[in-house]
Amino acid sequence: MLKYTFYGHACFLLDDGEYKILVDPFLSGNPQATISPKDVETNYILISHAHDDHLGDAPEIATRVDAEVVAIPEVLTLCTSRVEKAIKADPMNLGGTLNLPFGVVRMVPALHSSGVEGGIACGFVIKIFGKTIYYAGDTALFSDMKLIGERDSIDYAILPIGDNYTMGIEDAAKAVKLLNAKNVIPLHYNTWGAISQNPEDFRKLVTGTEVYVVKPGQTIDLA
């Protein structure tokens, strides 16, 4: 069974029983965080961009547990500058596909600033345990989400709904339709006042797709 654990804000863990994939590990300084950087375990770390609330503790976690880091090259360079020990790096760029022991990671566009000079923000399509997961990262709504949904049948879309820095609930609901996702998990909301949202308002706007509102610290099965 594939499990999804939400650690708060935009950080989550996918666990297929053999491999653990940690995404955007903003834990230190995260008021929603339900785990410490020194306690989290993972085999791979995916970073969508270099803003502090996404890059977070990635370099320190990676060197502590010897995890491989998947990110844009400029983000990886920033990671290596923060730690003395070498990081296992899997550099990618938009449109690229990476085959890993647990499955496949494809890097897709996101409309957002990058947090590092020369870099770009991205999202990920992750194929693991027979499921296809789309993590949008921080992004505005964009029409090419339809192409992402046409390329891969999305079992779970993980989307920001906080507004202000990303799309809000109305645009996120439109994104669900463009992606033709079977299920959706909202995140990146209520960490701070600027991104305050009621996820139940998002649920009301989404039709034909199951909405899973996952609380920080909660684990659900992605059936």
C-alpha positions as CSV (number, residue, x, y, z in Angstrom):
1,M,0.0,0.0,0.0
2,L,1.3,3.5,-0.9
3,K,1.1,5.9,2.0
4,Y,1.0,9.7,2.1
5,T,2.1,11.5,5.2
6,F,1.7,15.2,5.4
7,Y,4.3,17.0,7.6
8,G,2.8,20.5,7.2
9,H,2.8,23.4,4.7
10,A,4.0,21.7,1.5
11,C,6.1,18.9,2.9
12,F,5.0,15.3,2.5
13,L,6.3,11.7,2.3
14,L,5.4,8.9,-0.1
15,D,6.1,5.5,1.3
16,D,5.6,2.3,-0.8
17,G,6.8,0.0,2.0
18,E,10.3,-0.2,0.5
19,Y,11.2,3.4,-0.6
20,K,10.5,6.7,1.0
21,I,10.3,9.9,-1.1
22,L,10.3,13.2,0.8
23,V,9.1,16.3,-1.0
24,D,9.9,19.9,-0.2
25,P,11.2,19.3,3.4
26,F,10.5,22.6,5.1
27,L,10.6,21.5,8.7
28,S,12.8,23.9,10.7
29,G,10.8,27.1,11.3
30,N,7.6,25.5,9.9
31,P,4.8,26.2,12.4
32,Q,2.8,23.3,11.0
33,A,5.7,20.8,11.1
34,T,5.0,17.5,12.9
35,I,8.4,16.0,12.6
36,S,12.0,17.2,13.2
37,P,14.6,17.2,10.5
38,K,16.7,14.9,12.6
39,D,13.9,12.3,12.9
40,V,12.6,12.1,9.3
41,E,13.9,9.2,7.2
42,T,13.9,9.0,3.4
43,N,15.7,7.5,0.4
44,Y,15.0,10.3,-2.0
45,I,14.2,14.0,-1.7
46,L,12.4,16.0,-4.4
47,I,12.7,19.8,-4.3
48,S,10.4,21.9,-6.4
49,H,12.2,25.2,-6.0
50,A,14.6,27.0,-3.7
51,H,12.3,29.2,-1.6
52,D,13.0,28.6,2.1
53,D,9.5,27.1,2.7
54,H,10.3,24.3,0.1
55,L,14.0,23.8,0.0
56,G,13.9,23.8,3.8
57,D,16.2,21.2,5.4
58,A,16.9,19.2,2.3
59,P,20.7,19.4,2.3
60,E,21.0,18.5,5.9
61,I,18.5,15.7,5.8
62,A,20.2,14.3,2.6
63,T,23.6,14.1,4.1
64,R,22.3,12.7,7.4
65,V,20.4,9.8,5.8
66,D,22.4,9.5,2.6
67,A,19.4,10.3,0.4
68,E,19.5,11.2,-3.3
69,V,18.2,14.7,-4.1
70,V,16.2,15.4,-7.3
71,A,16.1,19.0,-8.4
72,I,17.0,21.6,-11.0
73,P,20.8,22.0,-11.2
74,E,20.9,25.5,-9.7
75,V,18.9,24.2,-6.7
76,L,21.4,21.3,-6.3
77,T,24.3,23.8,-6.4
78,L,22.7,25.7,-3.6
79,C,22.2,22.5,-1.6
80,T,25.9,21.5,-1.9
81,S,27.0,25.0,-0.8
82,R,25.2,24.5,2.5
83,V,26.9,21.2,3.7
84,E,30.4,19.9,3.8
85,K,29.5,16.3,2.9
86,A,28.9,15.4,-0.7
87,I,25.2,15.1,-1.7
88,K,24.0,12.4,-4.0
89,A,22.5,14.5,-6.8
90,D,20.0,13.7,-9.6
91,P,19.9,16.9,-11.6
92,M,16.9,17.3,-13.9
93,N,15.1,20.0,-15.9
94,L,11.7,20.5,-17.3
95,G,10.4,17.8,-19.5
96,G,13.0,15.3,-18.3
97,T,12.2,11.8,-17.0
98,L,14.2,10.0,-14.4
99,N,14.0,6.2,-13.8
100,L,14.6,5.3,-10.2
101,P,14.3,2.0,-8.2
102,F,10.8,2.9,-7.0
103,G,9.5,4.1,-10.4
104,V,9.6,7.2,-12.5
105,V,9.9,11.0,-11.8
106,R,9.0,13.5,-14.6
107,M,9.7,17.2,-14.1
108,V,7.0,19.5,-15.3
109,P,6.5,23.3,-15.4
110,A,5.3,25.4,-12.6
111,L,4.5,29.2,-12.9
112,H,6.4,30.6,-9.9
113,S,9.6,32.3,-9.0
114,S,12.5,30.0,-8.3
115,G,14.4,31.3,-5.2
116,V,17.8,30.9,-6.8
117,E,19.5,32.8,-9.5
118,G,19.3,31.0,-12.9
119,G,16.8,28.4,-11.6
120,I,13.2,27.8,-12.4
121,A,10.3,26.4,-10.3
122,C,8.9,23.0,-11.2
123,G,6.4,20.3,-10.4
124,F,6.7,16.5,-10.5
125,V,4.8,13.6,-11.9
126,I,5.7,10.6,-9.7
127,K,4.9,7.1,-10.7
128,I,5.2,4.7,-7.7
129,F,3.5,1.5,-6.6
130,G,1.1,1.6,-9.6
131,K,-0.1,5.1,-8.9
132,T,0.6,8.4,-10.7
133,I,1.0,11.4,-8.4
134,Y,1.1,14.9,-9.7
135,Y,2.7,17.4,-7.3
136,A,2.2,20.9,-8.7
137,G,4.7,22.7,-6.4
138,D,4.1,26.4,-6.0
139,T,2.3,27.5,-9.1
140,A,-0.4,29.7,-10.6
141,L,-3.1,28.0,-12.7
142,F,-1.9,27.5,-16.3
143,S,-3.7,25.9,-19.3
144,D,-1.0,23.4,-20.0
145,M,-2.0,21.5,-16.9
146,K,-4.4,19.9,-19.4
147,L,-1.4,18.4,-21.2
148,I,-0.1,17.0,-18.0
149,G,-3.4,15.2,-17.5
150,E,-3.4,14.0,-21.1
151,R,0.1,12.6,-20.9
152,D,-0.5,10.7,-17.7
153,S,-3.7,9.6,-16.0
154,I,-3.4,11.3,-12.6
155,D,-4.5,9.3,-9.6
156,Y,-3.8,12.0,-7.1
157,A,-3.1,15.7,-7.7
158,I,-1.4,17.5,-4.8
159,L,-2.2,21.2,-5.3
160,P,-1.5,24.5,-3.5
161,I,-4.7,26.4,-2.5
162,G,-3.3,29.2,-0.3
163,D,-3.6,32.1,-2.8
164,N,-1.3,35.1,-2.5
165,Y,1.9,33.2,-3.4
166,T,0.2,30.4,-5.4
167,M,-3.2,29.8,-7.0
168,G,-6.2,30.0,-4.6
169,I,-9.1,27.7,-4.2
170,E,-11.0,28.8,-7.3
171,D,-8.0,28.3,-9.6
172,A,-7.0,25.1,-7.9
173,A,-10.5,23.7,-8.5
174,K,-10.1,24.6,-12.2
175,A,-6.7,22.9,-12.2
176,V,-8.4,19.7,-11.0
177,K,-10.7,19.8,-14.1
178,L,-7.8,20.5,-16.5
179,L,-5.8,17.6,-15.0
180,N,-8.8,15.3,-15.0
181,A,-7.5,14.0,-11.7
182,K,-9.3,11.1,-9.9
183,N,-8.4,12.5,-6.4
184,V,-6.9,15.7,-5.1
185,I,-5.1,16.7,-1.9
186,P,-4.8,20.4,-1.1
187,L,-1.7,21.8,0.7
188,H,0.2,25.1,1.1
189,Y,-2.5,26.9,3.1
190,N,-3.0,28.2,6.7
191,T,0.7,28.1,7.6
192,W,0.6,31.9,7.9
193,G,-2.2,34.5,7.6
194,A,-1.3,35.5,4.1
195,I,-2.3,32.0,2.9
196,S,-5.3,31.4,5.1
197,Q,-8.0,29.3,3.4
198,N,-10.7,26.9,4.4
199,P,-10.2,23.6,2.6
200,E,-13.9,22.8,2.9
201,D,-14.5,25.8,0.6
202,F,-12.2,24.1,-1.9
203,R,-14.0,20.8,-1.5
204,K,-17.3,22.5,-2.4
205,L,-15.9,23.8,-5.6
206,V,-14.6,20.4,-6.8
207,T,-17.0,18.1,-8.5
208,G,-16.4,14.6,-9.8
209,T,-13.1,14.2,-8.0
210,E,-12.6,13.0,-4.4
211,V,-11.0,15.6,-2.1
212,Y,-8.8,14.4,0.8
213,V,-8.1,17.1,3.4
214,V,-5.1,15.8,5.2
215,K,-4.0,17.4,8.5
216,P,-0.4,17.9,9.5
217,G,0.9,14.7,11.0
218,Q,-1.8,12.5,9.3
219,T,-1.1,9.5,7.1
220,I,-3.5,8.2,4.5
221,D,-3.5,5.3,2.2
222,L,-3.5,6.2,-1.5
223,A,-5.7,3.4,-2.7
